[in-house]
Amino acid sequence: MPDIDKEPKGLEELEELKEMEEKVEEVFEKTRTLTPKLELLIKAAAILIGIYEILFIFNFNYTLYDMFARMGLKIDLLRVTLQTKQGEAFVLAMILLITFLIYPLRKREEELRKVPFYDYILAALGVISSLYLFVVYQRYAEFAEVYTLDVVFGVLAIILVLEATRRVLGWVLPLVVTIFLLYGIQNIGFNWVRFTQQLYFDEGIFGIPFFVMTIYVFAFVFFGAFLLKIGISDYITEFMITLFGKRPGGPAKAAVVSSGLMGTVSGSSVANVLTTGTFTIPLMKKAGYPPEIAGAVEPVASTGGQLMPPIMGAAAFIMAEFLGVPYNKLIIAAVLPALVYYTGVYLFIDLETKRLGLKGMPSEHFAPLKYFLRKLYILLPIAVITVALVWGIPPHISAISSLGIAIWVAWIAKDEIEGHEGLYVGLVLLTTVLMFTSKSIAVPVAGILLLTGLALVALAFVSDLVELNEKLYISLLFILFVALTKFLGMSKEQILLMSGVMGIVFSLIVGYVSKSESGKKMYEATYQSMIDAGKTSTSVMLAAASAGLIQGVLTMTGLVTSLGYRLVDLTAGNLWLLLLLTMIFSLILGMGVPTTANYIITSLVAAPAIYNAVLGLQPYSSPVPGFGTPIALLAAHFFVFYFGILADVTPPVALASYAGSALAGGDFWKTAMNAVKYALAGYIGPYIYFTHPEMFIITVQEWTARMALTVIYDFGATLLVMYILAISLTGWFGVHIRKELRALLAAVGVLSATLNPIIVGIGLAAVLAIKFLGKRG
C-alpha cells in the first residue's frame, strides 16, 4: 500500500514532521526506556497474555483437543481445565508486571531512564498477589473459606491495582475507588475477611468488568493491534482521503469516515486521534482549515468510533453483560444513534467548509482512486466480523476469526510479492464463504477446498498466475486447514476460532522463512502485534479492575439499590432534571476517569435512578422483546454510555480535544469548543433516544406499518434537528445568517428535539425559508 504524501519533500516539511512527532510525544504518556533484558521480559509478558487468553480463556485448548481426537490422537494435556477467575488472575499478574516496569512512580527524567529497586519489588508483589489467587482459587471454590493469608494477599492486590491504575490512568479513578473502599470497610465494621471475600475472590477486582475485558474486549484489542500493524488501518485512512480529498472540505470529511471506522476497532478516542490524526490533521490544514477546526474534527470523529457498530468501545461489551442482552442485539440498538451522530458531524463540517469558501485539494496529494478500489478486498475482515456478530457468533470468536482473514488479505495485498491478485482474492472469498457453511455439507465443502488447493499447486508449475512464493504458501495453508477442519466435522465456531489463531501461526512461519523484504516486514508486524496487544490492554484492564472494586463496594454495602432511590428523591422525580444531572455527573466523572470505568460507575449509580423515575410508565416498563430487560433500563444505560464517551471532547479536560489541538498547533480552548459544537448530535441525541426508545429498534414490541413510519419519522426529524442547529451555530446556509436569526434557529432546534410534529414542521419551514431567501439575495 502506498505512502500518501508521507515522504518529506523539503526542509519545511522535514521541520513540520519533526514538530508533529514532538507534539505526539507530549500527548502520549511517558514510559521508561528499558534495558534489552527488561524489554525482552515485557515482550514475553505481553505475548503470554495473548497465549493464555487464546488457550484457556477462549478455550482453544479444547478445540485443539477435539480436532486431534477426531484424527485419532487423544492428547489429554490439552484438556487442562482452569477456572475463569484463575485466568483473570494470570492476566492481571502480567498486567501488573508490565505496568510497574514501564510506568514510573513520577514522570521525572531520572525515573524514566532506569527502573528503581522499589519498582522491581512492586512488580514482583503484583505477580505474586495475583498468582496467589490462581493457586488457591480451587480451594476457595470448594470450601468458600477465607484465611488470614488470603486477606494479606487480597488487600495487597487491591493496593497494587490502585497504584498501577494511578500510574497508567492518573489519580482521579484511584481516588474515587479509595473513597468507596474506605466507605465500604467502615460500613461492614472493618470485617477484613468479608472485605477480601467480596473484593478479591467473588467480585471487586475480578468482577464482571474484568471478566468482560478478558473474555471479549481483549479479542478486539488483539484484532485492532493487528489491523494497525499489518497495514489495514493505513489503507482505510488513505482510501478515505483519496475518495473525499479532491472535494471541498475533503480531508475533514475523510477524517470523519476513516476515524469513525478505525475508532470502532481501537476503542480509544485519544489513541485514534494520535494515529489517524497525525495524517488527517496536516491534510486538513493544507486544505485551508484553521488549526482550531482541523484539531477539533479528528477528536469528534475518533470519539464517535466507540458509538459505531459493529465494534463499539469496551463499555458496550460490559453493557451487554449488565443488561443480559446479547452484544449482537446491542449493536442493532446502536445503529440509528450512531448514524445520527456521524451525520450531525458531517453536516457541521460541510457548512463550515462552505462558510470558509474552501476548495478541494490538488490530485497530486493523493494516490489514484483505482488503486484503492482494486484493493477493496482489504476491508473483508470488517465485513466478516459484522456478519459473524449479527449472526450471533460470540464476539471474541467473531474478532479472532476476522483476524485470520485480515492476515491473509494483508499478505495478498503485498504488490512486491508476485501472483495474480484477482485469483488470490477469489480464493479468499471462496474459503471465507465455505467456512461459514453448516456441518450438513461439511464433506463436500472439504472436497471443494482440497481440489482448489491442488489446482493452486498445479497452476504454480504450469502458469504465470501463481508463483512459488509467500502468497502461494499462506493461501495453501489456509485452504488446506479449512478443508481439514471441515472434513473432521468441526463446528462453525471451532473453525472460525482456529482460523484466526492458525492465521497468526501461518503468518509467522511464512514470514520467518521468507527471503523477501515484504515477507520479513510481515513477520515483524505479526510478532509486534502480539506484543502491542498485551501492552495496549493494560489501560482497559486496570480501568476495569478498579471500577470493579466500586461495583463490589456498591453490592457489599447495598448502595447499588439505595442510591437510585436517593437520586430520584433529590430531583423530586423530575425526569428531565434527573437526566440533566446524570449528564453532568457523567461528563465530570469522565474528565478524569476512562470511558469504561465511567460507564460502570454511572450505570450502577445513575442508570437505576433513571429507571426508577419512569417505572410503571409505558413503553418503559415493557421488556425488550425476547429478553427480560426493561426498555427503561436499556435506554438509561445507553444514556450514560453516550455521555461517558463524550467526556473525551468536553472541556475543561477533553483529552481527545487536547490531543487534536496539540497535533494541529491550535489553541486548546477554541479547539475544544469547536469539538463540542461538532459533536452536538452526541449531546442532544441521548435525550431524544430516551424519550423515543423505539429508535433503538430492538425495543419495538410489534412491527406494524404505523410503527415503521414512526421510526422513520423519528430518525428523519432528529437529522433535521441536527441540521437546524448546525445552520444556527455555523451561521451559514448559502449566505451568512444574522445573529438574531441564528438565535431564533437555535431555539427552534432545541425545541424540535421533542420531535413534536408541529415544532419540527416550523423548523423545516424556517430552513426552507432561509434557503429560498438566500437564493433570492
VEXBA-944140 format. One line per 8 residues: number of its first residue (from 1); for each residue x, y, z of C-alpha. Coordinates in nm, 3 decimals. Layout:
// residues N
NUM = X/Y/Z; ...;
END
This chain:
// residues 777
1 = 0.000/0.000/0.000; 0.137/0.337/-0.092; 0.254/0.604/0.147; 0.047/0.906/0.053; 0.241/1.228/0.077; 0.444/1.088/0.364; 0.790/1.146/0.225; 0.916/1.495/0.313;
9 = 0.988/1.700/0.002; 1.194/1.975/0.156; 1.333/2.137/0.467; 0.996/2.290/0.555; 0.820/1.951/0.552; 1.104/1.791/0.748; 1.061/2.053/1.019; 0.683/2.008/1.012;
17 = 0.709/1.631/1.058; 0.964/1.674/1.337; 0.736/1.921/1.513; 0.445/1.679/1.472; 0.644/1.397/1.630; 0.735/1.618/1.926; 0.370/1.710/1.979; 0.265/1.348/1.965;
25 = 0.533/1.266/2.223; 0.397/1.537/2.452; 0.046/1.392/2.434; 0.150/1.032/2.492; 0.209/0.911/2.845; 0.582/0.900/2.908; 0.713/0.550/2.968; 1.053/0.416/3.057;
33 = 1.327/0.324/2.817; 1.419/-0.025/2.933; 1.735/-0.233/2.902; 1.728/-0.510/2.638; 1.676/-0.777/2.906; 1.382/-0.592/3.064; 1.239/-0.518/2.720; 1.253/-0.892/2.648;
41 = 1.074/-0.960/2.977; 0.798/-0.712/2.886; 0.759/-0.870/2.542; 0.737/-1.215/2.699; 0.471/-1.098/2.947; 0.269/-0.930/2.670; 0.285/-1.240/2.448; 0.196/-1.464/2.744;
49 = -0.124/-1.265/2.793; -0.226/-1.340/2.435; -0.125/-1.706/2.452; -0.306/-1.763/2.782; -0.616/-1.578/2.659; -0.632/-1.786/2.342; -0.556/-2.121/2.504; -0.758/-2.115/2.824;
57 = -0.999/-1.820/2.816; -1.108/-1.866/2.453; -1.091/-2.247/2.513; -0.863/-2.302/2.217; -0.702/-2.592/2.405; -1.030/-2.786/2.399; -1.077/-2.702/2.032; -0.731/-2.840/1.958;
65 = -0.804/-3.150/2.166; -1.126/-3.207/1.975; -0.950/-3.172/1.640; -0.676/-3.418/1.731; -0.929/-3.656/1.889; -1.123/-3.665/1.561; -0.794/-3.764/1.398; -0.749/-4.048/1.649;
73 = -0.498/-3.866/1.871; -0.612/-3.802/2.229; -0.375/-3.552/2.390; -0.502/-3.529/2.747; -0.264/-3.243/2.828; -0.489/-3.019/2.616; -0.784/-3.093/2.845; -0.646/-2.890/3.134;
81 = -0.939/-2.710/3.297; -0.888/-2.378/3.472; -1.148/-2.162/3.643; -1.230/-1.830/3.479; -1.107/-1.646/3.790; -0.772/-1.822/3.757; -0.738/-1.699/3.400; -0.822/-1.345/3.508;
89 = -0.563/-1.370/3.788; -0.291/-1.477/3.543; -0.374/-1.191/3.306; -0.367/-0.939/3.592; -0.029/-1.073/3.708; 0.120/-0.998/3.365; -0.054/-0.658/3.351; 0.094/-0.554/3.687;
97 = 0.439/-0.677/3.584; 0.428/-0.470/3.265; 0.288/-0.162/3.441; 0.538/-0.136/3.726; 0.834/-0.185/3.492; 0.717/0.054/3.217; 0.534/0.332/3.405; 0.739/0.526/3.664;
105 = 0.618/0.644/4.004; 0.664/1.005/3.890; 0.729/1.145/3.542; 1.080/1.258/3.629; 1.375/1.219/3.396; 1.578/1.007/3.636; 1.289/0.762/3.680; 1.234/0.740/3.305;
113 = 1.594/0.633/3.244; 1.609/0.332/3.477; 1.389/0.111/3.693; 1.439/0.188/4.066; 1.465/-0.103/4.311; 1.119/-0.045/4.460; 0.951/-0.095/4.122; 1.114/-0.436/4.092;
121 = 0.964/-0.515/4.432; 0.621/-0.384/4.333; 0.629/-0.579/4.007; 0.718/-0.898/4.194; 0.447/-0.838/4.456; 0.195/-0.769/4.178; 0.272/-1.104/4.016; 0.269/-1.290/4.350;
129 = -0.054/-1.135/4.483; -0.235/-1.216/4.158; -0.095/-1.565/4.112; -0.180/-1.639/4.476; -0.547/-1.633/4.372; -0.457/-1.854/4.075; -0.317/-2.113/4.317; -0.579/-2.103/4.597;
137 = -0.897/-2.041/4.396; -0.975/-2.412/4.352; -0.969/-2.448/4.731; -1.186/-2.139/4.778; -1.436/-2.255/4.512; -1.478/-2.581/4.702; -1.494/-2.458/5.062; -1.564/-2.080/5.034;
145 = -1.342/-2.007/5.335; -1.110/-1.708/5.368; -0.793/-1.736/5.579; -0.555/-1.475/5.718; -0.304/-1.524/5.437; -0.587/-1.473/5.187; -0.663/-1.137/5.349; -0.299/-1.031/5.330;
153 = -0.264/-1.109/4.961; -0.613/-0.980/4.880; -0.554/-0.639/5.038; -0.208/-0.624/4.880; -0.354/-0.695/4.535; -0.613/-0.418/4.578; -0.347/-0.164/4.679; -0.123/-0.260/4.387;
161 = -0.410/-0.238/4.137; -0.486/0.115/4.258; -0.122/0.222/4.230; -0.088/0.066/3.884; -0.408/0.242/3.775; -0.273/0.574/3.904; 0.045/0.534/3.702; -0.134/0.449/3.379;
169 = -0.458/0.650/3.401; -0.389/0.927/3.651; -0.501/0.988/4.007; -0.877/1.054/3.966; -1.005/0.697/3.927; -0.789/0.554/4.211; -0.903/0.841/4.436; -1.270/0.770/4.362;
177 = -1.214/0.398/4.423; -1.033/0.468/4.752; -1.326/0.676/4.880; -1.562/0.389/4.803; -1.326/0.137/4.965; -1.298/0.341/5.285; -1.675/0.373/5.300; -1.714/0.001/5.233;
185 = -1.478/-0.123/5.504; -1.629/0.117/5.757; -1.982/0.011/5.662; -1.910/-0.359/5.730; -1.743/-0.288/6.062; -1.384/-0.340/5.940; -1.456/-0.705/5.869; -1.146/-0.775/5.657;
193 = -1.246/-1.132/5.583; -1.572/-1.022/5.425; -1.391/-0.733/5.254; -1.140/-0.972/5.095; -1.402/-1.230/5.002; -1.614/-0.971/4.824; -1.342/-0.768/4.652; -1.075/-1.031/4.581;
201 = -1.246/-1.369/4.550; -1.607/-1.302/4.442; -1.639/-0.959/4.278; -1.422/-0.650/4.306; -1.103/-0.679/4.103; -1.223/-0.990/3.924; -1.587/-0.886/3.889; -1.799/-0.850/3.575;
209 = -1.593/-0.563/3.423; -1.265/-0.756/3.434; -1.442/-1.074/3.323; -1.577/-0.894/3.016; -1.235/-0.747/2.944; -1.064/-1.085/2.943; -1.340/-1.275/2.762; -1.449/-1.026/2.497;
217 = -1.262/-0.696/2.488; -0.911/-0.843/2.471; -1.007/-1.023/2.150; -1.091/-0.687/1.991; -0.777/-0.523/2.131; -0.587/-0.812/1.974; -0.772/-0.767/1.644; -0.714/-0.389/1.647;
225 = -0.341/-0.427/1.717; -0.305/-0.643/1.406; -0.505/-0.404/1.187; -0.273/-0.121/1.287; 0.047/-0.315/1.224; -0.029/-0.512/0.908; -0.145/-0.207/0.714; -0.525/-0.233/0.708;
233 = -0.578/0.083/0.915; -0.344/0.275/0.682; -0.545/0.152/0.385; -0.871/0.277/0.540; -0.730/0.622/0.616; -0.561/0.665/0.278; -0.861/0.532/0.087; -1.097/0.779/0.256;
241 = -0.855/1.065/0.197; -0.830/0.977/-0.172; -1.206/0.929/-0.202; -1.301/1.262/-0.047; -0.983/1.469/-0.072; -1.044/1.635/-0.407; -1.383/1.768/-0.296; -1.434/2.086/-0.094;
249 = -1.356/2.001/0.267; -1.246/1.656/0.156; -0.973/1.594/0.416; -1.212/1.680/0.701; -1.488/1.461/0.562; -1.238/1.180/0.507; -1.127/1.218/0.869; -1.487/1.174/0.982;
257 = -1.531/0.849/0.790; -1.185/0.695/0.841; -1.163/0.785/1.209; -1.511/0.651/1.264; -1.414/0.320/1.105; -1.087/0.291/1.297; -1.243/0.419/1.619; -1.469/0.115/1.619;
265 = -1.160/-0.101/1.640; -0.929/0.098/1.866; -1.197/0.174/2.128; -0.996/0.474/2.245; -1.068/0.822/2.115; -0.731/0.960/2.226; -0.534/0.671/2.074; -0.726/0.709/1.750;
273 = -0.653/1.083/1.734; -0.284/1.010/1.777; -0.280/0.753/1.495; -0.512/0.872/1.217; -0.481/1.235/1.333; -0.111/1.254/1.250; -0.213/1.209/0.888; -0.556/1.374/0.860;
281 = -0.489/1.690/1.063; -0.194/1.814/0.849; -0.400/1.750/0.535; -0.691/1.949/0.678; -0.458/2.239/0.748; -0.319/2.219/0.394; -0.675/2.228/0.264; -0.723/2.562/0.440;
289 = -0.890/2.474/0.770; -0.777/2.682/1.068; -0.586/2.477/1.331; -0.872/2.505/1.580; -1.111/2.342/1.331; -0.866/2.081/1.200; -0.780/1.988/1.558; -1.150/1.955/1.651;
297 = -1.275/1.743/1.362; -1.044/1.449/1.432; -1.129/1.413/1.807; -1.502/1.430/1.735; -1.477/1.164/1.464; -1.248/0.945/1.675; -1.468/0.969/1.982; -1.772/0.862/1.784;
305 = -1.597/0.541/1.688; -1.690/0.394/2.025; -2.056/0.452/1.937; -2.037/0.295/1.593; -2.133/-0.070/1.533; -2.021/-0.337/1.469; -1.726/-0.290/1.707; -1.804/-0.037/1.975;
313 = -1.596/0.061/2.277; -1.514/-0.174/2.563; -1.801/-0.032/2.768; -2.053/-0.171/2.517; -1.947/-0.528/2.596; -1.988/-0.460/2.967; -2.330/-0.311/2.894; -2.434/-0.634/2.724;
321 = -2.329/-0.828/3.034; -2.501/-0.588/3.276; -2.827/-0.585/3.080; -2.835/-0.951/2.986; -2.887/-0.855/2.622; -2.655/-1.021/2.364; -2.399/-0.794/2.204; -2.535/-0.863/1.856;
329 = -2.865/-0.708/1.969; -2.694/-0.406/2.125; -2.519/-0.320/1.801; -2.858/-0.314/1.628; -2.984/-0.079/1.901; -2.684/0.149/1.841; -2.724/0.181/1.462; -2.962/0.479/1.435;
337 = -2.797/0.681/1.716; -2.455/0.626/1.555; -2.586/0.736/1.214; -2.734/1.048/1.372; -2.402/1.128/1.540; -2.192/1.099/1.225; -2.450/1.270/1.008; -2.450/1.558/1.255;
345 = -2.070/1.583/1.242; -2.077/1.571/0.862; -2.338/1.848/0.841; -2.130/2.077/1.060; -1.815/2.011/0.856; -1.998/2.067/0.528; -2.138/2.403/0.642; -1.805/2.512/0.792;
353 = -1.633/2.426/0.463; -1.878/2.633/0.262; -1.858/2.920/0.513; -1.479/2.926/0.478; -1.503/2.901/0.099; -1.259/2.610/0.081; -1.189/2.417/-0.237; -1.073/2.064/-0.298;
361 = -0.705/1.975/-0.285; -0.497/1.907/-0.598; -0.493/1.546/-0.714; -0.114/1.518/-0.673; -0.165/1.493/-0.296; -0.341/1.159/-0.336; -0.281/0.816/-0.480; -0.502/0.708/-0.774;
369 = -0.850/0.603/-0.663; -0.840/0.296/-0.889; -0.560/0.155/-0.674; -0.779/0.159/-0.363; -1.079/0.021/-0.549; -0.861/-0.267/-0.668; -0.759/-0.329/-0.307; -1.114/-0.308/-0.170;
377 = -1.092/-0.671/-0.056; -0.869/-0.547/0.229; -1.193/-0.446/0.404; -1.314/-0.808/0.401; -1.226/-0.861/0.771; -1.464/-0.580/0.867; -1.740/-0.747/0.665; -1.662/-1.086/0.823;
385 = -1.677/-0.953/1.179; -2.004/-0.773/1.104; -2.169/-1.085/0.961; -2.039/-1.302/1.244; -2.166/-1.065/1.514; -2.509/-1.022/1.354; -2.544/-1.399/1.316; -2.492/-1.435/1.689;
393 = -2.144/-1.588/1.687; -1.978/-1.497/2.022; -1.794/-1.163/1.996; -1.449/-1.296/2.084; -1.475/-1.572/1.822; -1.600/-1.318/1.567; -1.294/-1.098/1.632; -1.044/-1.383/1.616;
401 = -1.198/-1.530/1.300; -1.175/-1.191/1.128; -0.812/-1.172/1.235; -0.729/-1.478/1.024; -0.889/-1.321/0.716; -0.713/-0.990/0.789; -0.374/-1.161/0.793; -0.445/-1.348/0.472;
409 = -0.559/-1.039/0.276; -0.263/-0.840/0.413; -0.025/-1.095/0.257; -0.216/-1.092/-0.072; -0.212/-0.711/-0.084; 0.170/-0.708/-0.097; 0.238/-0.587/-0.452; 0.608/-0.669/-0.415;
417 = 0.522/-1.042/-0.399; 0.423/-1.173/-0.742; 0.098/-1.353/-0.818; -0.234/-1.281/-0.987; -0.417/-1.067/-0.733; -0.766/-1.142/-0.864; -0.708/-1.516/-0.838; -0.595/-1.494/-0.478;
425 = -0.883/-1.264/-0.385; -1.123/-1.519/-0.532; -0.960/-1.789/-0.317; -1.002/-1.580/-0.001; -1.367/-1.509/-0.077; -1.442/-1.873/-0.160; -1.272/-2.004/0.153; -1.437/-1.742/0.375;
433 = -1.784/-1.826/0.248; -1.723/-2.201/0.286; -1.602/-2.151/0.645; -1.950/-2.029/0.736; -2.133/-2.326/0.583; -2.318/-2.575/0.805; -2.191/-2.917/0.914; -2.451/-3.091/0.695;
441 = -2.244/-3.021/0.382; -1.903/-3.036/0.550; -1.761/-3.324/0.346; -1.848/-3.177/0.001; -1.707/-2.842/0.117; -1.385/-3.013/0.228; -1.363/-3.179/-0.112; -1.407/-2.847/-0.295;
449 = -1.135/-2.686/-0.084; -0.896/-2.979/-0.133; -0.943/-2.968/-0.509; -0.893/-2.591/-0.500; -0.564/-2.636/-0.315; -0.445/-2.899/-0.566; -0.542/-2.674/-0.856; -0.346/-2.389/-0.700;
457 = -0.034/-2.605/-0.674; -0.077/-2.718/-1.036; -0.105/-2.358/-1.154; 0.223/-2.278/-0.982; 0.401/-2.516/-1.223; 0.211/-2.451/-1.547; 0.102/-2.086/-1.531; 0.234/-1.737/-1.458;
465 = -0.076/-1.667/-1.248; 0.080/-1.835/-0.946; 0.442/-1.822/-0.831; 0.620/-2.036/-0.576; 0.626/-1.764/-0.314; 0.466/-1.638/0.009; 0.123/-1.572/-0.144; 0.100/-1.933/-0.254;
473 = 0.224/-2.073/0.076; -0.007/-1.868/0.300; -0.307/-1.942/0.075; -0.238/-2.314/0.068; -0.205/-2.326/0.446; -0.542/-2.154/0.493; -0.725/-2.356/0.228; -0.594/-2.695/0.341;
481 = -0.652/-2.609/0.708; -1.018/-2.520/0.648; -1.057/-2.832/0.431; -0.919/-3.049/0.713; -1.143/-2.899/0.983; -1.448/-2.930/0.759; -1.365/-3.292/0.679; -1.329/-3.368/1.050;
489 = -1.679/-3.229/1.110; -1.581/-2.950/1.345; -1.839/-2.684/1.435; -1.856/-2.344/1.269; -1.743/-2.167/1.588; -1.445/-2.402/1.625; -1.334/-2.348/1.266; -1.368/-1.970/1.293;
497 = -1.170/-1.960/1.618; -0.898/-2.186/1.482; -0.872/-1.994/1.154; -0.776/-1.677/1.341; -0.524/-1.844/1.569; -0.372/-2.053/1.292; -0.356/-1.741/1.076; -0.108/-1.596/1.324;
505 = 0.092/-1.920/1.319; 0.087/-1.935/0.938; 0.200/-1.572/0.910; 0.489/-1.628/1.150; 0.601/-1.944/0.967; 0.577/-1.798/0.617; 0.730/-1.468/0.728; 1.016/-1.641/0.907;
513 = 1.120/-1.850/0.605; 1.058/-1.563/0.362; 1.360/-1.415/0.187; 1.177/-1.107/0.057; 1.171/-0.771/0.235; 0.789/-0.770/0.238; 0.780/-1.114/0.394; 1.020/-1.012/0.669;
521 = 0.816/-0.699/0.739; 0.501/-0.907/0.764; 0.671/-1.143/1.009; 0.781/-0.847/1.222; 0.432/-0.692/1.206; 0.269/-1.018/1.318; 0.515/-1.063/1.603; 0.493/-0.699/1.712;
529 = 0.112/-0.706/1.702; 0.106/-0.977/1.968; 0.329/-0.763/2.191; 0.132/-0.443/2.130; -0.196/-0.616/2.212; -0.068/-0.717/2.555; 0.083/-0.377/2.630; -0.218/-0.184/2.498;
537 = -0.458/-0.385/2.714; -0.302/-0.254/3.037; -0.514/0.062/3.046; -0.850/-0.104/2.982; -0.774/-0.396/3.214; -0.670/-0.170/3.502; -0.969/0.059/3.446; -1.198/-0.244/3.462;
545 = -1.028/-0.386/3.775; -1.055/-0.052/3.957; -1.415/0.008/3.850; -1.494/-0.347/3.957; -1.388/-0.252/4.311; -1.652/0.020/4.309; -1.912/-0.227/4.187; -1.809/-0.467/4.464;
553 = -1.846/-0.199/4.733; -2.187/-0.093/4.600; -2.306/-0.453/4.618; -2.145/-0.524/4.955; -2.299/-0.218/5.123; -2.637/-0.220/4.947; -2.572/0.121/4.790; -2.636/-0.029/4.448;
561 = -3.012/-0.019/4.520; -3.042/0.272/4.764; -2.851/0.532/4.559; -3.101/0.518/4.275; -3.389/0.597/4.507; -3.193/0.879/4.670; -3.128/1.043/4.333; -3.496/1.021/4.243;
569 = -3.584/1.184/4.578; -3.322/1.455/4.521; -3.478/1.552/4.188; -3.833/1.514/4.321; -3.900/1.257/4.049; -3.850/1.511/3.769; -3.721/1.305/3.476; -3.566/1.593/3.281;
577 = -3.380/1.721/3.588; -3.260/1.369/3.662; -3.134/1.325/3.304; -2.961/1.662/3.320; -2.788/1.578/3.649; -2.686/1.238/3.513; -2.535/1.402/3.205; -2.337/1.647/3.421;
585 = -2.225/1.367/3.654; -2.109/1.153/3.359; -1.921/1.438/3.194; -1.749/1.548/3.516; -1.656/1.191/3.605; -1.527/1.135/3.252; -1.279/1.419/3.289; -1.054/1.200/3.499;
593 = -1.191/0.851/3.452; -1.165/0.638/3.134; -1.479/0.564/2.936; -1.513/0.209/3.061; -1.483/0.298/3.430; -1.711/0.598/3.377; -1.982/0.379/3.228; -1.953/0.120/3.506;
601 = -1.989/0.381/3.780; -2.273/0.578/3.619; -2.459/0.264/3.511; -2.454/0.141/3.872; -2.536/0.475/4.033; -2.739/0.687/3.789; -2.897/0.437/3.548; -3.107/0.270/3.823;
609 = -3.229/0.615/3.929; -3.347/0.694/3.575; -3.510/0.352/3.561; -3.692/0.415/3.890; -3.813/0.755/3.767; -4.006/0.602/3.474; -4.106/0.276/3.640; -4.467/0.194/3.560;
617 = -4.479/0.417/3.251; -4.517/0.283/2.900; -4.329/0.186/2.695; -4.051/0.192/2.956; -4.188/-0.087/3.175; -4.221/-0.327/2.882; -3.933/-0.571/2.834; -3.704/-0.569/2.534;
625 = -3.873/-0.830/2.309; -3.717/-1.169/2.368; -3.547/-1.061/2.691; -3.646/-0.973/3.045; -3.462/-0.640/3.044; -3.699/-0.343/3.078; -3.679/-0.088/2.798; -3.620/0.185/3.059;
633 = -3.303/0.015/3.177; -3.169/-0.024/2.822; -3.241/0.342/2.745; -3.085/0.455/3.075; -2.766/0.258/3.012; -2.731/0.399/2.662; -2.783/0.748/2.806; -2.490/0.723/3.049;
641 = -2.284/0.533/2.792; -2.304/0.825/2.547; -2.205/1.095/2.793; -1.922/0.890/2.938; -1.772/0.874/2.589; -1.834/1.241/2.508; -1.633/1.344/2.815; -1.325/1.296/2.596;
649 = -1.418/1.606/2.392; -1.581/1.809/2.671; -1.373/2.085/2.833; -1.207/2.167/3.065; -1.013/1.837/3.039; -1.120/1.697/2.698; -0.829/1.460/2.644; -0.913/1.385/2.280;
657 = -0.953/1.757/2.203; -0.622/1.822/2.377; -0.452/1.565/2.156; -0.612/1.720/1.847; -0.510/2.073/1.941; -0.153/1.960/2.009; -0.128/1.793/1.669; -0.285/2.092/1.490;
665 = -0.087/2.355/1.681; -0.408/2.539/1.771; -0.549/2.694/2.086; -0.687/2.424/2.316; -0.998/2.609/2.431; -1.105/2.712/2.082; -1.040/2.358/1.960; -1.239/2.207/2.248;
673 = -1.533/2.441/2.197; -1.540/2.359/1.826; -1.533/1.988/1.915; -1.834/2.032/2.146; -2.014/2.213/1.864; -1.942/1.946/1.603; -2.038/1.668/1.847; -2.371/1.831/1.928;
681 = -2.562/1.528/1.800; -2.395/1.331/2.077; -2.513/1.573/2.346; -2.872/1.616/2.229; -2.928/1.271/2.079; -2.941/1.073/2.408; -3.235/1.283/2.528; -3.420/1.209/2.204;
689 = -3.346/0.836/2.217; -3.454/0.810/2.580; -3.785/0.982/2.516; -3.833/0.794/2.188; -3.693/0.445/2.271; -3.833/0.297/1.951; -3.522/0.443/1.784; -3.325/0.160/1.943;
697 = -3.519/-0.072/1.706; -3.485/-0.381/1.931; -3.729/-0.215/2.174; -4.018/-0.226/1.926; -4.281/-0.468/2.056; -4.452/-0.530/1.721; -4.355/-0.409/1.377; -4.655/-0.259/1.203;
705 = -4.674/-0.006/0.920; -4.753/0.263/1.178; -4.452/0.173/1.391; -4.221/0.164/1.088; -4.338/0.511/0.987; -4.289/0.631/1.345; -3.926/0.513/1.348; -3.863/0.669/1.006;
713 = -4.017/0.996/1.121; -3.813/0.996/1.444; -3.491/0.937/1.253; -3.565/1.199/0.986; -3.683/1.456/1.242; -3.370/1.400/1.452; -3.149/1.462/1.148; -3.346/1.780/1.077;
721 = -3.286/1.895/1.436; -2.913/1.848/1.386; -2.926/2.036/1.055; -3.111/2.331/1.210; -2.860/2.352/1.494; -2.567/2.319/1.254; -2.700/2.613/1.049; -2.751/2.815/1.365;
729 = -2.410/2.752/1.518; -2.205/2.788/1.198; -2.406/3.091/1.086; -2.406/2.978/0.724; -2.668/2.841/0.488; -2.568/2.962/0.144; -2.529/3.309/0.294; -2.415/3.444/0.629;
737 = -2.705/3.445/0.876; -2.766/3.736/1.114; -2.716/3.678/1.488; -3.081/3.728/1.583; -3.193/3.476/1.321; -2.928/3.230/1.441; -3.058/3.264/1.798; -3.413/3.201/1.678;
745 = -3.300/2.896/1.481; -3.117/2.764/1.785; -3.432/2.793/1.995; -3.640/2.618/1.730; -3.376/2.346/1.700; -3.367/2.276/2.074; -3.748/2.270/2.096; -3.762/2.042/1.792;
753 = -3.566/1.785/1.993; -3.903/1.689/2.143; -3.985/1.564/1.789; -4.323/1.733/1.822; -4.455/1.735/1.461; -4.574/2.096/1.483; -4.242/2.231/1.610; -4.047/2.014/1.366;
761 = -4.268/2.148/1.087; -4.189/2.506/1.194; -3.819/2.419/1.192; -3.842/2.272/0.842; -4.031/2.579/0.720; -3.763/2.805/0.868; -3.487/2.616/0.689; -3.672/2.627/0.357;
769 = -3.744/2.998/0.401; -3.377/3.079/0.466; -3.277/2.872/0.163; -3.531/3.049/-0.060; -3.440/3.397/0.066; -3.070/3.317/0.033; -3.116/3.225/-0.333; -3.314/3.541/-0.397;
777 = -3.050/3.754/-0.224;
END
